[in-house]
Amino acid sequence: MHRKLKYGIVLLQWKTMSLTRRQLHLFGLIACSLITTFVTCLVYTPSYSTASPTFSRNFIPRHDCKSWKASSQHRTSLITRTTCEGKYFLLILVSSAPANFERRYLIRQTWGVDNNIVPQWKTYFLLGQTRNQAHSDLLKKENSIYGDMIRADYYEHYWNQTLKIQMAFEWAARYCNFSYLLKADDDVFVNSRRLLDVLQLKTTPKKGLYMGKLHHNPGVQRDGKWRVSYEEYNGTHYPDFCSGAGFVMSYDVVESVVPLFDVIKPYRLDDVYVGMLAEKLGVRAVDHKGFVMPFINVLHHKCNFVPNTLLQHQAIGECLIRLFMNHKEI
């Protein structure tokens, strides 16, 4: 294990920090995290209700959601044909950029792995192609060690995330057996075990589920980073959608979405695109307060410990380790 860990660090080119120094630093973080958790739990009053969200149970697939699998030819940019090793209650697919070696490494060392003899969840990373040959070579080595990468044949770009959504859903529905899918970005913390507990509640639908941080009746932005032209979208509001940082879907929804890729063409904003697909299916996006987005909720500053978290955005590096240790000790 020590040799594998050391090789992983060499692979990620962490040249400025030895394993011993990282361990000492981690111990310090753990101690600080325990103190933070204790104090927070004493004084923190949730700013939201912890009651379960209200789900719709009227979803009936409108399309033949299985016939597309009859053809062995992929419908998307998906390259990988690797099948899941077993049946998982929760399949986690993480969008990652080729250069984000450290983020993937830390996820594998924290919330991304279920070490039980019969794992309930499994994490894979979604990646396109890179024009950086050094990164490309490192990715091959990384995958030879972990075997957890799902690849597509497009070149990575911020506005290509919709292509990643498409290939992720196709791979999941074609090659995996699972009950729920968590699609997440590589800059989030996931409270994996609490998420499992929520999904296993009798009140959580087994079908027709699309859950996360809800954007209800969102207006179309004509200025700023997420601006779109009238040629791209001429409406004033988007369909309801869940934040792209992380959302959950039941298997039937993922499977039913794939045939719609030919009906609803890729849209530059990937989370909006998922909302478009859900609306077309007749699936209602539902909000769960366990999806913490510091950028959206000013009450939750970046890397603050928030009780009952299922997923928290903007968590990388030391912040990810701190959140992982905080929630692990509860």
Secondary structure as the mmCIF struct_conf table of DSSP 4:
data_model
#
loop_
_struct_conf.conf_type_id
_struct_conf.id
_struct_conf.beg_label_comp_id
_struct_conf.beg_label_asym_id
_struct_conf.beg_label_seq_id
_struct_conf.end_label_comp_id
_struct_conf.end_label_asym_id
_struct_conf.end_label_seq_id
HELX_RH_AL_P HELX_RH_AL_P1 HIS A 2 LEU A 11
TURN_TY1_P TURN_TY1_P1 LEU A 12 GLN A 13
TURN_TY1_P TURN_TY1_P2 LYS A 15 THR A 16
HELX_RH_AL_P HELX_RH_AL_P2 LEU A 19 VAL A 43
BEND BEND1 SER A 47 TYR A 48
BEND BEND2 ALA A 51 ALA A 51
HELX_LH_PP_P HELX_LH_PP_P1 SER A 52 THR A 54
BEND BEND3 HIS A 63 HIS A 63
BEND BEND4 LYS A 66 LYS A 66
HELX_RH_3T_P HELX_RH_3T_P1 SER A 67 ALA A 70
BEND BEND5 SER A 71 GLN A 73
BEND BEND6 ARG A 75 SER A 77
STRN STRN1 LEU A 78 LEU A 78
HELX_LH_PP_P HELX_LH_PP_P2 THR A 82 CYS A 84
BEND BEND7 GLU A 85 GLY A 86
STRN STRN2 LYS A 87 SER A 95
TURN_TY1_P TURN_TY1_P3 PRO A 98 ALA A 99
HELX_RH_AL_P HELX_RH_AL_P3 PHE A 101 GLN A 109
TURN_TY1_P TURN_TY1_P4 THR A 110 GLY A 112
BEND BEND8 ASN A 116 VAL A 118
BEND BEND9 GLN A 120 GLN A 120
STRN STRN3 TRP A 121 GLN A 129
BEND BEND10 ARG A 131 ARG A 131
HELX_RH_AL_P HELX_RH_AL_P4 GLN A 133 TYR A 146
STRN STRN4 MET A 149 TYR A 155
HELX_RH_3T_P HELX_RH_3T_P2 TYR A 158 ASN A 160
HELX_RH_AL_P HELX_RH_AL_P5 GLN A 161 TYR A 175
STRN STRN5 ASN A 177 ASP A 185
TURN_TY1_P TURN_TY1_P5 ASP A 186 ASP A 187
STRN STRN6 VAL A 188 VAL A 190
HELX_RH_AL_P HELX_RH_AL_P6 SER A 192 LEU A 199
TURN_TY1_P TURN_TY1_P6 GLN A 200 GLN A 200
BEND BEND11 LEU A 201 LEU A 201
TURN_TY1_P TURN_TY1_P7 LYS A 202 THR A 203
BEND BEND12 THR A 204 THR A 204
BEND BEND13 LYS A 206 GLY A 208
STRN STRN7 TYR A 210 HIS A 215
BEND BEND14 ASN A 217 ASN A 217
HELX_LH_PP_P HELX_LH_PP_P3 PRO A 218 PRO A 218
STRN STRN8 GLY A 219 GLY A 219
HELX_LH_PP_P HELX_LH_PP_P4 VAL A 220 GLN A 221
BEND BEND15 ARG A 222 GLY A 224
TURN_TY1_P TURN_TY1_P8 LYS A 225 TRP A 226
TURN_TY1_P TURN_TY1_P9 TYR A 230 GLU A 232
BEND BEND16 GLY A 235 THR A 236
STRN STRN9 HIS A 237 HIS A 237
HELX_LH_PP_P HELX_LH_PP_P5 TYR A 238 ASP A 240
STRN STRN10 PHE A 241 SER A 250
HELX_RH_AL_P HELX_RH_AL_P7 TYR A 251 VAL A 257
HELX_RH_3T_P HELX_RH_3T_P3 VAL A 258 ASP A 262
TURN_TY1_P TURN_TY1_P10 VAL A 263 VAL A 263
BEND BEND17 ILE A 264 ILE A 264
BEND BEND18 ARG A 268 LEU A 269
HELX_RH_AL_P HELX_RH_AL_P8 ASP A 270 LEU A 281
TURN_TY1_P TURN_TY1_P11 GLY A 282 GLY A 282
HELX_LH_PP_P HELX_LH_PP_P6 VAL A 283 ALA A 285
STRN STRN11 VAL A 286 ASP A 287
TURN_TY1_P TURN_TY1_P12 LYS A 289 GLY A 290
STRN STRN12 PHE A 291 VAL A 292
TURN_TY1_P TURN_TY1_P13 PRO A 294 ILE A 296
TURN_TY1_P TURN_TY1_P14 VAL A 298 LEU A 299
BEND BEND19 HIS A 300 HIS A 300
TURN_TY1_P TURN_TY1_P15 LYS A 302 CYS A 303
TURN_TY1_P TURN_TY1_P16 PRO A 307 ASN A 308
BEND BEND20 LEU A 310 LEU A 310
STRN STRN13 LEU A 311 HIS A 313
BEND BEND21 GLN A 314 GLN A 314
HELX_RH_AL_P HELX_RH_AL_P9 GLY A 317 LYS A 328
TURN_TY1_P TURN_TY1_P17 GLU A 329 GLU A 329
#
